[in-house]
């Protein structure tokens, strides 16, 4: 009977060990990954989000004037799929550690090659890719969890915001893409399938060359006479050029096609457009 008792005790220990190995609890500073399409690529940031928990954060939990991992646990990692510029400094595509040195009135923002670092451990200044200084801003709301987010997103610029409690800083990014798009369009125009509609969008929205925009949208509607969205785009270009009579005809064509194809969104868009002519 002794061997049976010993066996049962051993099994109980084994089973409890398995159960313990399966225990999972939430991390105190959970990891978040955010991703944003920007310019001709995208930006991805992975970081851990500590909470204030009643503590003073900057100047307390996070000292002023000292290197910070910009989050918790591992170094915060930012990945660029395409070239960007920070304060005029070209940053090649790839992954970087995002460090910072918080201050009361301004922060120093650092991109560093140490992407395998645990926090600030093994940080080397010689691995810095760029350093910039950015001013602090005051938030009206008290933000409990450290937050990184994208804001002010435009075709060639955006900001990365770092926010905790009532402190906010913004990292400005730019990506001059106009000439790259122009080159792509010029090359595509040498093919059999010419991107007239995309070319019209580029010349209208980026280049402000309304003559070329109108030329391309006119070719686009010739190839796609039932495309109500192209007709409305043509109307917008014509209005911008001061030709309200032509804009009215194009919008009425778009309205008729949208009605025929039962697209309520474009019916309303055209009705609103015609009222403002």
C-alpha positions as CSV (number, residue, x, y, z in Angstrom):
1,X,0.0,0.0,0.0
2,X,3.0,2.3,0.6
3,X,3.9,2.2,-3.0
4,X,0.4,3.2,-4.0
5,X,0.4,6.1,-1.6
6,X,3.7,7.3,-2.9
7,X,2.5,7.0,-6.5
8,X,-0.6,9.0,-5.7
9,X,1.5,11.8,-4.0
10,X,3.9,11.8,-7.0
11,X,0.9,12.1,-9.4
12,X,-0.6,15.0,-7.4
13,X,2.7,16.9,-7.5
14,X,3.0,16.2,-11.2
15,X,-0.5,17.4,-12.0
16,X,-0.2,20.5,-9.8
17,X,3.1,21.3,-11.6
18,X,1.3,21.2,-14.9
19,X,-1.5,23.4,-13.6
20,X,1.0,25.9,-12.4
21,X,2.8,26.0,-15.7
22,X,-0.5,26.9,-17.4
23,X,-1.2,29.9,-15.1
24,X,-1.2,33.2,-17.0
25,X,-1.9,36.6,-15.6
26,X,-2.0,40.0,-17.4
27,X,1.4,41.8,-17.6
28,X,1.7,44.9,-15.4
29,X,2.8,46.9,-18.5
30,X,1.0,45.2,-21.4
31,X,2.6,45.4,-24.9
32,X,0.9,47.2,-27.7
33,X,1.8,47.3,-31.4
34,X,0.4,50.1,-33.5
35,X,0.8,50.5,-37.3
36,X,0.1,53.5,-39.6
37,X,0.2,53.8,-43.3
38,X,2.2,56.9,-44.2
39,X,3.4,58.4,-47.4
40,X,4.4,55.4,-49.6
41,X,5.0,53.0,-46.7
42,X,4.0,52.4,-43.1
43,X,5.3,52.9,-39.6
44,X,5.0,50.3,-36.8
45,X,5.7,50.8,-33.1
46,X,5.9,48.1,-30.4
47,X,6.1,49.3,-26.8
48,X,5.0,48.3,-23.3
49,X,2.5,50.6,-21.5
50,X,3.1,51.3,-17.8
51,X,0.4,52.9,-15.7
52,X,0.8,55.8,-13.3
53,X,-1.1,54.2,-10.4
54,X,-1.2,57.4,-8.4
55,X,2.5,58.1,-8.9
56,X,4.0,61.3,-10.3
57,X,5.4,60.2,-13.6
58,X,7.8,62.7,-15.1
59,X,10.1,64.1,-12.6
60,X,9.3,61.2,-10.3
61,X,8.9,57.7,-11.7
62,X,10.7,58.8,-14.8
63,X,13.4,61.2,-13.8
64,X,14.2,64.3,-15.7
65,X,17.5,64.4,-17.6
66,X,18.0,60.6,-17.7
67,X,17.7,58.2,-20.6
68,X,14.3,56.5,-20.7
69,X,13.2,53.4,-22.7
70,X,10.1,55.3,-23.7
71,X,7.8,52.7,-22.1
72,X,8.5,49.7,-20.0
73,X,10.4,46.4,-20.3
74,X,12.2,46.0,-23.6
75,X,13.3,49.0,-25.6
76,X,10.5,50.6,-27.6
77,X,10.9,49.6,-31.3
78,X,9.9,51.7,-34.3
79,X,10.0,50.2,-37.8
80,X,9.9,52.2,-41.1
81,X,9.0,50.4,-44.3
82,X,10.2,53.4,-46.3
83,X,12.6,56.3,-46.0
84,X,11.4,59.1,-43.6
85,X,13.0,62.3,-42.4
86,X,13.2,63.5,-38.8
87,X,14.3,67.2,-38.4
88,X,15.8,67.0,-41.9
89,X,17.8,63.9,-41.1
90,X,17.2,61.0,-43.5
91,X,16.2,57.7,-41.8
92,X,16.5,54.6,-43.9
93,X,13.9,51.9,-43.8
94,X,14.4,49.4,-40.9
95,X,13.9,49.0,-37.2
96,X,15.2,51.3,-34.4
97,X,15.0,51.6,-30.7
98,X,13.1,54.7,-29.6
99,X,14.7,56.3,-26.5
100,X,14.1,59.7,-24.9
101,X,15.4,62.0,-22.3
102,X,12.5,63.7,-20.7
103,X,12.7,67.3,-19.4
104,X,10.3,69.8,-17.9
105,X,10.2,72.0,-21.0
106,X,11.6,69.8,-23.7
107,X,12.6,66.2,-24.4
108,X,15.5,64.8,-26.4
109,X,14.2,62.1,-28.8
110,X,16.7,59.4,-29.9
111,X,16.6,56.7,-32.5
112,X,19.2,54.1,-31.8
113,X,20.4,50.8,-33.4
114,X,20.1,48.8,-30.2
115,X,16.9,47.0,-31.1
116,X,17.7,44.0,-28.9
117,X,18.3,46.0,-25.8
118,X,16.4,45.4,-22.6
119,X,15.3,48.9,-21.7
120,X,18.4,51.1,-21.4
121,X,20.7,48.1,-20.7
122,X,23.5,47.9,-23.3
123,X,22.5,51.3,-24.7
124,X,25.5,52.9,-26.6
125,X,25.5,56.5,-27.7
126,X,27.7,55.5,-30.6
127,X,24.6,53.5,-32.0
128,X,22.5,56.7,-32.1
129,X,21.1,57.4,-35.6
130,X,19.4,60.7,-34.8
131,X,18.8,63.0,-31.8
132,X,16.3,65.9,-31.8
133,X,14.8,68.1,-29.1
134,X,11.0,68.7,-29.0
135,X,9.0,70.9,-26.7
136,X,6.6,69.5,-24.1
137,X,2.9,70.3,-24.2
138,X,0.2,70.2,-21.5
139,X,-2.8,67.9,-21.8
140,X,-6.2,68.9,-20.4
141,X,-6.9,65.3,-19.5
142,X,-4.9,63.1,-17.1
143,X,-3.8,60.0,-19.1
144,X,-3.3,57.0,-16.8
145,X,-1.5,54.7,-19.2
146,X,1.6,55.7,-21.2
147,X,0.3,56.1,-24.8
148,X,2.0,56.4,-28.2
149,X,-0.2,57.4,-31.1
150,X,-0.1,58.9,-34.6
151,X,-1.7,62.3,-35.3
152,X,-1.9,65.1,-37.9
153,X,-1.5,62.6,-40.7
154,X,-1.0,64.2,-44.1
155,X,0.4,62.7,-47.4
156,X,3.9,63.9,-46.6
157,X,4.0,64.5,-42.9
158,X,2.7,63.1,-39.6
159,X,3.4,63.3,-35.8
160,X,4.1,60.6,-33.3
161,X,2.7,61.6,-30.0
162,X,4.0,60.4,-26.6
163,X,1.4,61.1,-23.9
164,X,1.4,60.3,-20.2
165,X,-0.5,62.0,-17.4
166,X,-0.7,65.7,-18.5
167,X,2.5,65.7,-20.5
168,X,2.6,65.3,-24.3
169,X,5.5,65.6,-26.8
170,X,5.3,65.2,-30.6
171,X,7.9,63.7,-33.0
172,X,7.5,65.3,-36.4
173,X,8.1,63.0,-39.4
174,X,8.2,64.0,-43.1
175,X,8.5,62.0,-46.3
176,X,8.8,64.1,-49.5
177,X,7.1,61.8,-52.0
178,X,5.9,64.2,-54.7
179,X,8.8,63.7,-57.1
180,X,8.7,60.0,-56.6
181,X,5.1,59.8,-57.5
182,X,5.7,62.0,-60.5
183,X,8.4,59.6,-61.7
184,X,6.1,56.7,-61.3
185,X,3.3,58.4,-63.2
186,X,5.6,59.4,-66.1
187,X,6.9,55.8,-66.3
188,X,3.4,54.4,-66.2
189,X,2.3,56.7,-69.0
190,X,4.7,54.9,-71.3
191,X,2.7,51.6,-70.9
192,X,-0.4,50.5,-72.6
193,X,-2.5,50.9,-69.5
194,X,-2.2,54.5,-68.7
195,X,-3.2,55.6,-65.1
196,X,-5.2,58.7,-66.1
197,X,-7.3,58.8,-63.0
198,X,-4.3,58.5,-60.6
199,X,-2.5,61.1,-62.7
200,X,-5.4,63.5,-62.4
201,X,-5.4,63.0,-58.6
202,X,-1.7,63.7,-58.4
203,X,-1.7,66.8,-60.6
204,X,-4.8,68.2,-58.8
205,X,-4.0,67.4,-55.2
206,X,-0.2,67.4,-55.0
207,X,1.1,69.4,-58.0
208,X,-1.7,71.9,-58.2
209,X,-1.3,71.7,-62.0
210,X,-5.0,72.0,-62.9
211,X,-4.5,72.0,-66.6
212,X,-2.7,68.6,-66.5
213,X,-5.3,67.4,-64.0
214,X,-8.1,68.2,-66.3
215,X,-6.4,66.6,-69.3
216,X,-5.9,63.4,-67.4
217,X,-9.4,63.2,-65.9
218,X,-10.9,63.9,-69.3
219,X,-9.0,60.9,-70.7
220,X,-10.1,58.9,-67.7
221,X,-13.9,59.5,-68.3
222,X,-13.4,58.7,-72.0
223,X,-12.2,55.3,-71.0
224,X,-14.8,54.9,-68.2
225,X,-17.9,56.8,-69.2
226,X,-20.0,55.2,-66.5
227,X,-17.6,56.0,-63.7
228,X,-19.7,58.6,-61.8
229,X,-16.9,59.2,-59.3
230,X,-14.6,60.3,-62.1
231,X,-17.2,62.7,-63.4
232,X,-17.5,64.3,-60.0
233,X,-13.8,64.6,-59.8
234,X,-13.7,66.3,-63.2
235,X,-16.4,68.7,-61.9
236,X,-14.2,69.6,-58.9
237,X,-11.2,70.3,-61.1
238,X,-13.3,72.5,-63.5
239,X,-14.7,74.4,-60.5
240,X,-11.2,75.0,-59.2
241,X,-10.2,76.3,-62.7
242,X,-13.2,78.8,-62.6
243,X,-15.3,77.0,-65.2
244,X,-18.5,76.6,-63.3
245,X,-20.6,75.9,-66.4
246,X,-18.4,72.9,-67.3
247,X,-18.4,71.8,-63.6
248,X,-22.2,71.8,-63.6
249,X,-22.4,69.6,-66.7
250,X,-19.9,67.1,-65.3
251,X,-21.6,67.0,-61.9
252,X,-25.0,66.5,-63.5
253,X,-23.6,63.6,-65.5
254,X,-22.2,62.1,-62.3
255,X,-25.6,62.5,-60.6
256,X,-27.4,60.8,-63.5
257,X,-25.0,57.9,-63.5
258,X,-25.1,57.6,-59.7
259,X,-28.9,57.6,-59.8
260,X,-28.9,54.9,-62.5
261,X,-26.4,52.8,-60.5
262,X,-28.3,53.5,-57.2
263,X,-25.3,54.9,-55.3
264,X,-26.8,57.1,-52.6
265,X,-23.5,58.5,-51.4
266,X,-22.7,60.0,-54.8
267,X,-26.2,61.2,-55.4
268,X,-25.9,63.3,-52.2
269,X,-22.3,64.4,-53.0
270,X,-23.4,65.7,-56.4
271,X,-26.6,67.4,-55.0
272,X,-24.4,69.2,-52.4
273,X,-21.8,70.1,-55.0
274,X,-24.4,71.6,-57.4
275,X,-26.0,73.6,-54.6
276,X,-22.6,75.3,-53.9
277,X,-21.9,76.2,-57.6
